[in-house]
Amino acid sequence: MHMHVLSSNVAITDTSPAPAVRAPAASPAEQTWTPRLWGVLAVLCAVLFLDGLDVSMVGVALPSIGTELGLSTTSLQWIVNGYVLGYGGLLLLGGRTADLLGRRRVFLVALAVFAIASLVGGLVNDGTLLIVTRFVKGLSAAFTAPTALSILTTTFHEGPARNRALSVFSVFGASGYSSGLILGGLLTSFGWRWTFLTPVPLALLALAAGMALIPRDKPSSDGGHDILGAVTLTGGMLLAVYTVVSAPDRGWLDPVTLGSFALAVALLIAFVVTENKVRHPLIRLGILRVGTIVRANLSIVALFGSFMSFQFMMTLYLQDVLHWSPLKMAMALLPVGLIVAVGSPFVGRLLDRYGTPRLIISSMLSLSLGYIWFLATAGDAPNYAVAVFPTTILLGGGFAFGFSAIMAQATDGIADSEQGLASGLVQTSGQVGCALVLAVVTALVASDGQGSGDFSQFHPGVNLVTGVAVVGLLLNLVALGFRTKRH
């Protein structure tokens, strides 16, 4: 029986094999932040910034893309969903590949693919090819995102240094998203292609800096031979995400939906069976025996799933019902990103003082209060000053507290050789959870009087995201209560 202590200073029992526990690193106080260390962090932050920038810019540009390329609403949705398919379906494989082949190598190759896909996306004149480039970009992000996080967690010592680095990391993600909202509105006025072409030079600069600054690492000597596990996992995840994002249009009880869901479940069951039998599993399932890691993964489902779905509904309402311009709509939702950007630098200190469980609870509480306030004040014609603006403030606070704390809890106490796995797992939970909640919200909105001309059609969706956030809050409150009682 092995014991290890997370950054929250709460000891937990781990019944998994000994290699999962990392030997104590040098004292966090001993780590000096050299210029090169800052440079590595800057490269990782730049890539996260690009990811946020790309997602929000393309979202703003969708109407212009549809007009120029003659795409239907369903086809436009796949410009977003193609990215989700590549990203959510391959994240776990991306994180583990980084562990097995080397983080630096995987990170740089995936970043180069991202730059090429962005360039091609800005030049194509066919909707199908554009959707393909979005899938490829999602695929590349599935490798850069967990690899960047695993490079960060293995470069900065667990404790204050890592918490500080995660806080800076979060700022750039929020800044990228916020900047993308504004830039998307401005660039779309010159042509939607600029929203695809603008990230290209930034990605190339990050690639050059990464080649110069990121230190070479040795691939893990464990695993790498689980071909069947890789096929069943990737196939199951891709099919599961595809089923979720396509079900609202096809119908949840449609034979194709039910069949693809059953096949996805069968593939994932085959994966679990494979991982329990092979000598070198792709993913060591024992990692899921750690309660704090499981709660971190469920918490990010609540965080991403509720907020992205709420933003989707507000975008539809502000642009389709109130006929706001893309730039005006972006400015209305901007407070969320600004609060995260301003507040995240202080989260590292709060993590050191209070630990991850309490910060995650604060995040879930802020999110829940935001949605409850909106439900109480919105009615059928939400007033921006009374309903929308206070809600964005509370949601921004929830993100500022939650993202860094969840990422820290999801990777604390994990061996360096499995940091890519842990970071890929939590980010997969966020993406797949987001796709699931958004798909259900879309179905609720579509079945409740769409086109009514007010906000009433969105009430069922807001009820759902409120419930998701409250469940996330209760889950963490109960866990904290049990720990307090035990101590």
C-alpha atoms as one frame of an Amber mdcrd trajectory, in Angstrom:
protein
   0.000   0.000   0.000   1.609   3.254  -1.108   0.866   6.707   0.298   1.378
  10.063  -1.417   0.409  13.648  -0.635  -1.156  16.044  -3.099  -0.526  19.764
  -3.183  -3.603  20.309  -1.016  -1.700  18.498   1.758  -4.367  15.812   1.969
  -2.964  12.280   2.142  -4.804   9.652   0.157  -4.355   5.960  -0.230  -3.310
   4.720  -3.658  -3.704   1.036  -4.395  -2.129   1.340  -7.833   1.349   0.135
  -8.703   4.334   1.993  -7.289   5.550   3.598 -10.569   2.538   5.951 -10.505
   4.013   7.835  -7.563   6.766  10.251  -8.326   9.712  10.467  -5.979   9.839
  13.862  -4.203  11.528  16.462  -6.347  13.866  19.071  -5.049  12.200  21.581
  -2.761  10.095  24.000  -4.799  11.990  26.879  -3.223  15.189  25.601  -4.835
  13.929  26.018  -8.414  15.329  29.166  -9.974  13.319  30.737 -12.791  16.068
  31.263 -15.347  15.523  33.171 -18.638  15.377  29.827 -20.470  12.741  28.539
 -18.064  10.685  31.657 -18.733  11.228  31.072 -22.447   9.873  27.520 -22.274
   6.816  28.791 -20.417   6.356  31.529 -23.033   6.332  28.962 -25.863   3.769
  26.784 -24.073   1.618  29.818 -23.319   1.835  30.986 -26.939   0.427  27.670
 -28.157  -2.436  27.786 -25.645  -3.054  31.399 -26.713  -3.264  30.276 -30.346
  -5.757  27.557 -29.465  -8.083  30.013 -27.701  -7.589  32.592 -30.457  -8.470
  30.121 -33.204 -11.609  28.756 -31.543 -13.168  32.151 -30.806 -12.193  33.789
 -34.132 -13.697  31.004 -36.216 -16.895  31.091 -34.155 -17.386  34.779 -34.923
 -16.654  34.236 -38.640 -19.134  31.368 -39.239 -21.936  33.476 -40.819 -19.506
  35.017 -43.334 -18.051  31.601 -44.180 -21.524  30.239 -44.839 -22.425  33.152
 -47.106 -19.282  32.971 -49.258 -19.069  29.187 -49.564 -22.808  28.574 -49.709
 -22.882  26.316 -46.652 -26.062  25.337 -44.825 -26.431  25.735 -41.081 -25.748
  22.011 -40.619 -22.513  22.252 -42.624 -21.440  25.317 -40.635 -21.888  23.372
 -37.415 -19.365  20.827 -38.652 -16.711  23.550 -38.948 -16.940  23.614 -35.161
 -17.741  19.938 -34.642 -14.908  18.804 -36.941 -12.491  20.457 -34.558 -14.200
  18.834 -31.549 -14.016  15.411 -33.227 -10.281  15.637 -33.829  -9.556  17.212
 -30.452 -11.796  15.224 -28.114 -11.335  11.920 -29.908  -7.537  11.857 -29.869
  -6.560  13.726 -26.691  -5.844  10.634 -24.608  -3.794   9.106 -27.388  -2.007
  12.427 -27.851  -0.997  12.650 -24.203   0.258   9.077 -24.035   2.088   9.404
 -27.369   4.038  12.307 -25.881   5.099  10.107 -22.974   6.150   7.251 -25.263
   7.827   9.142 -28.141   9.134  12.209 -26.322   7.257  15.405 -25.393   9.459
  17.816 -27.344   9.234  15.837 -30.587   5.449  15.351 -30.442   4.844  18.982
 -29.452   6.884  20.441 -32.321   5.480  18.102 -34.993   1.896  18.792 -33.924
   2.540  22.555 -33.879   3.873  22.385 -37.442   0.735  20.486 -38.529  -1.412
  23.186 -36.887   0.355  25.917 -38.903  -0.037  24.034 -42.196  -3.722  23.275
 -41.571  -4.362  26.945 -40.736  -2.739  28.043 -43.998  -4.693  25.542 -46.087
  -7.950  26.466 -44.329  -7.475  30.102 -45.294  -6.951  29.237 -48.972  -9.590
  26.610 -49.780 -12.835  27.383 -51.619 -14.684  24.174 -50.788 -16.734  23.670
 -47.618 -15.815  19.995 -47.274 -12.086  20.749 -47.476 -12.528  23.493 -44.892
 -14.167  21.029 -42.508 -11.279  18.597 -43.117  -8.729  21.283 -42.192 -10.685
  21.934 -38.991 -10.518  18.227 -38.149  -6.755  18.243 -38.764  -6.356  21.303
 -36.552  -8.326  19.574 -33.820  -6.121  16.520 -34.242  -2.970  18.641 -33.887
  -4.414  20.354 -30.793  -5.080  16.881 -29.342  -1.302  16.421 -29.343  -0.112
  19.970 -28.507  -2.511  20.578 -25.597  -1.682  17.593 -23.332   1.967  17.701
 -24.396   2.262  21.379 -23.487   0.716  20.701 -20.091   2.958  17.686 -19.464
   6.051  19.706 -20.465   4.950  22.349 -17.969   4.276  19.896 -15.128   7.593
  18.088 -15.644   9.578  21.322 -16.030   8.224  23.106 -12.954   8.431  21.416
  -9.561   5.190  20.369  -7.910   4.065  23.040  -5.462   4.434  26.855  -5.640
   6.543  26.855  -8.831   4.074  24.689 -10.753   1.058  26.562  -9.386   2.603
  29.853 -10.491   3.353  28.463 -13.951  -0.192  27.070 -14.283  -1.599  30.486
 -13.368   0.424  32.181 -16.118  -0.562  29.376 -18.496  -4.254  30.009 -17.751
  -3.904  33.747 -18.374  -2.751  33.139 -21.932  -5.582  30.724 -22.634  -8.128
  33.296 -21.488  -6.309  36.092 -23.300  -6.308  34.087 -26.522 -10.022  33.471
 -26.247 -10.762  37.134 -25.412  -8.497  38.445 -28.165 -10.083  36.036 -30.643
 -13.536  37.444 -29.946 -12.412  40.977 -30.776 -10.030  40.051 -33.599 -12.649
  37.753 -35.102 -15.101  40.632 -35.314 -12.498  42.966 -36.833 -10.882  40.500
 -39.247 -14.215  39.182 -40.506 -14.990  42.683 -41.777 -11.963  42.316 -44.103
 -12.752  38.684 -44.978 -13.216  35.467 -43.023 -10.022  33.980 -44.463  -7.942
  36.246 -42.241  -9.288  34.416 -39.195  -7.544  31.288 -40.535  -4.377  32.957
 -41.857  -3.568  35.166 -38.841  -2.479  32.257 -36.568   0.028  30.971 -39.178
   2.958  33.368 -38.528   2.357  33.146 -34.776   2.505  29.349 -34.904   5.732
  29.458 -36.947   7.347  31.816 -34.416   6.315  29.500 -31.568   7.714  26.538
 -33.512  11.108  28.214 -33.980  11.249  29.238 -30.315  10.244  25.760 -29.196
  13.010  24.133 -31.216  15.537  26.442 -29.554  14.263  26.444 -25.958  12.427
  23.232 -25.090  14.955  20.718 -23.733  15.189  17.257 -25.237  13.601  14.516
 -23.170  13.883  10.762 -23.155  10.829   8.774 -24.232   9.348   6.487 -21.601
  10.847   3.003 -21.647   7.476   1.562 -20.594   4.719   0.636 -23.039   4.408
   1.606 -26.657   3.371  -1.831 -27.945  -0.379  -1.699 -27.308  -1.624  -1.371
 -30.901  -5.036  -2.921 -30.168  -5.537  -0.543 -27.243  -4.697   2.454 -29.419
  -7.137   1.365 -32.144 -10.054   0.592 -29.803  -9.553   3.741 -27.721  -9.223
   6.098 -30.692 -12.086   4.463 -32.578 -14.348   4.444 -29.520 -13.637   8.078
 -28.615 -14.080   9.346 -32.181 -17.334   7.442 -32.610 -18.635   8.565 -29.220
 -17.945  12.235 -29.943 -19.371  11.910 -33.462 -22.542  10.320 -32.086 -23.016
  13.073 -29.527 -22.509  15.990 -31.913 -24.619  14.496 -34.720 -27.521  13.158
 -32.647 -29.459  16.453 -32.339 -29.830  16.658 -36.135 -30.353  12.951 -36.818
 -32.443  12.205 -33.732 -31.456  10.522 -30.449 -33.553   7.433 -31.216 -32.580
   7.182 -34.870 -31.201   3.695 -35.752 -27.902   5.211 -36.940 -27.516   7.115
 -33.651 -28.308   4.049 -31.548 -26.072   1.832 -33.659 -23.070   4.160 -33.561
 -23.509   4.646 -29.815 -23.614   0.867 -29.265 -20.498   0.411 -31.398 -18.688
   3.168 -29.493 -19.533   1.481 -26.178 -18.374  -1.881 -27.542 -15.050  -0.407
 -28.669 -14.472   1.264 -25.298 -15.297  -1.971 -23.455 -12.835  -3.777 -25.710
 -10.260  -1.134 -24.812 -10.755  -1.678 -21.064 -10.459  -5.435 -21.500  -7.304
  -4.967 -23.586  -5.661  -2.638 -21.049  -6.219  -5.144 -18.259  -4.558  -7.952
 -20.207  -1.616  -6.555 -22.179   1.835  -6.330 -20.671   2.439  -2.709 -21.711
  -0.947  -0.944 -21.701  -1.419   2.333 -23.517  -3.181   3.713 -20.441  -2.664
   2.374 -16.955  -6.225   2.182 -15.641  -4.973   2.285 -12.056  -4.709   6.058
 -12.414  -8.497   6.170 -12.073  -8.284   4.746  -8.559  -7.106   8.130  -7.265
 -10.197   9.981  -6.051  -8.788  13.489  -6.489  -7.973  12.789 -10.151 -11.458
  11.419 -10.831 -13.037  14.486  -9.193 -10.817  16.812 -11.215 -12.001  15.154
 -14.432 -15.668  15.399 -13.419 -15.182  19.027 -12.352 -13.829  20.066 -15.730
 -16.893  18.474 -17.360 -19.045  20.759 -15.206 -16.845  23.781 -15.951 -16.494
  23.413 -19.721 -19.837  21.768 -20.396 -21.925  24.386 -18.612 -20.059  27.499
 -19.768 -19.576  26.608 -23.437 -23.232  25.622 -23.699 -24.348  28.865 -22.047
 -22.137  30.877 -24.392 -23.603  28.992 -27.373 -27.122  29.962 -26.327 -26.175
  33.595 -25.709 -24.481  33.795 -29.121 -27.622  32.520 -30.833 -29.837  34.870
 -28.862 -27.739  38.015 -29.331 -27.069  37.482 -33.051 -30.137  35.628 -34.336
 -32.856  37.100 -32.118 -31.543  40.578 -31.243 -29.531  40.868 -34.495 -26.390
  42.170 -32.813 -23.238  42.432 -34.936 -20.442  39.857 -34.319 -18.236  42.538
 -32.733 -20.997  43.796 -30.422 -21.788  40.230 -29.386 -18.101  39.545 -28.708
 -17.811  42.655 -26.545 -20.871  41.572 -24.533 -19.208  38.263 -23.587 -15.711
  39.727 -23.210 -15.849  40.250 -19.386 -15.461  36.498 -18.853 -12.100  36.371
 -20.615 -10.885  39.609 -19.028 -11.660  38.397 -15.509  -9.819  35.123 -16.133
  -6.848  36.994 -17.598  -6.674  39.418 -14.662  -7.489  36.932 -11.909  -5.469
  33.876 -12.961  -2.043  35.283 -11.916  -3.244  35.291  -8.313  -4.613  31.752
  -8.367  -1.156  30.236  -7.825  -0.861  31.908  -4.433  -4.356  30.806  -3.494
  -3.497  27.227  -4.471  -0.453  27.313  -2.189  -2.521  28.632   0.708  -5.847
  26.817   0.404  -5.177  23.796  -1.841  -7.008  22.621  -4.929 -10.234  21.232
  -3.347 -11.331  24.544  -1.858 -10.546  26.504  -5.019 -12.491  24.040  -7.143
 -15.449  24.394  -4.773 -15.182  28.199  -5.086 -15.194  27.798  -8.869 -18.275
  25.567  -8.905 -20.055  27.928  -6.466 -19.348  30.970  -8.631 -20.581  29.165
 -11.755 -23.735  27.940 -10.025 -24.556  31.384  -8.650 -24.018  32.894 -12.103
 -26.537  30.608 -13.778 -29.027  30.883 -10.879 -28.821  34.682 -11.055 -29.476
  34.576 -14.777 -32.499  32.299 -14.329 -33.873  34.620 -11.641 -33.473  37.848
 -13.628 -33.574  37.011 -17.350 -37.233  36.334 -18.099 -38.083  36.265 -21.797
 -36.064  39.400 -22.644 -32.793  39.464 -20.632 -31.526  42.953 -19.836 -27.765
  43.137 -20.360 -26.994  45.282 -17.309 -29.271  43.346 -14.945 -28.978  39.739
 -16.153 -26.152  39.185 -18.641 -23.329  41.349 -17.255 -23.512  40.090 -13.613
 -23.659  36.529 -14.949 -20.502  37.019 -17.035 -18.725  38.362 -13.938 -19.622
  35.287 -11.890 -18.727  32.912 -14.734 -15.384  34.655 -15.201 -14.657  34.185
 -11.514 -15.580  30.513 -11.799 -13.123  30.024 -14.650 -10.375  32.026 -12.943
 -10.565  29.861  -9.813 -11.366  26.590 -11.505  -9.131  26.000 -14.515  -5.716
  26.153 -12.820  -6.953  24.336  -9.720  -8.494  21.493 -11.735  -5.376  21.099
 -13.892  -3.147  21.053 -10.798  -5.295  18.461  -9.029  -5.508  16.292 -12.154
  -1.704  15.977 -12.422  -0.527  16.135  -8.778   1.313  13.055  -7.530   1.616
  11.483 -10.998   4.959  10.154 -12.203   6.745  12.170 -14.899   6.371   9.234
 -17.305   2.561   9.536 -17.007   2.112  13.318 -16.932   1.030  13.279 -20.582
  -1.556  10.621 -19.762  -2.943  12.578 -16.798  -3.102  15.894 -18.671  -4.611
  14.223 -21.729  -7.227  12.548 -19.540  -8.429  15.781 -17.921  -8.516  17.674
 -21.206 -10.384  14.808 -22.874 -12.944  14.961 -20.083 -13.363  18.678 -20.729
 -13.828  18.306 -24.494 -16.052  15.235 -24.444 -18.070  16.642 -21.538 -18.496
  19.896 -23.417 -19.670  18.057 -26.544 -22.139  15.986 -24.529 -23.709  18.889
 -22.612 -23.802  21.097 -25.713 -25.487  18.361 -27.744 -28.227  17.923 -25.135
 -28.657  21.704 -24.832 -28.975  21.968 -28.618 -31.665  19.274 -28.623 -33.571
  21.035 -25.820 -33.402  24.410 -27.542 -34.464  22.988 -30.914 -37.468  21.181
 -29.413 -38.806  24.122 -27.414 -40.317  26.553 -29.835 -37.322  27.728 -31.813
 -37.975  30.991 -33.605 -40.262  32.417 -30.888 -38.469  35.759 -31.047 -37.526
  35.912 -27.352 -35.389  34.014 -24.838 -38.102  31.548 -23.810 -36.791  28.876
 -26.196 -33.457  28.829 -24.329 -34.870  28.374 -20.802 -34.616  24.525 -20.837
 -30.967  24.786 -21.898 -30.136  27.231 -19.105 -31.889  24.930 -16.621 -29.642
  22.078 -17.772 -26.341  23.980 -17.506 -27.387  25.216 -14.060 -27.962  21.626
 -12.994 -24.574  20.543 -14.388 -22.769  23.264 -12.398 -24.679  22.474  -9.190
 -23.843  18.758  -9.501 -20.156  19.709  -9.867 -20.425  21.817  -6.706 -22.139
  19.081  -4.677 -19.629  16.442  -5.797 -16.710  18.462  -4.450 -18.526  19.582
  -1.286 -19.338  15.985  -0.358 -15.720  14.897  -0.967 -14.386  17.751   1.172
 -16.892  16.907   3.903 -15.768  13.261   4.001 -12.105  14.297   4.178 -12.769
  16.778   6.971 -14.756  14.199   8.947 -12.021  11.568   8.502  -9.291  13.939
   9.712
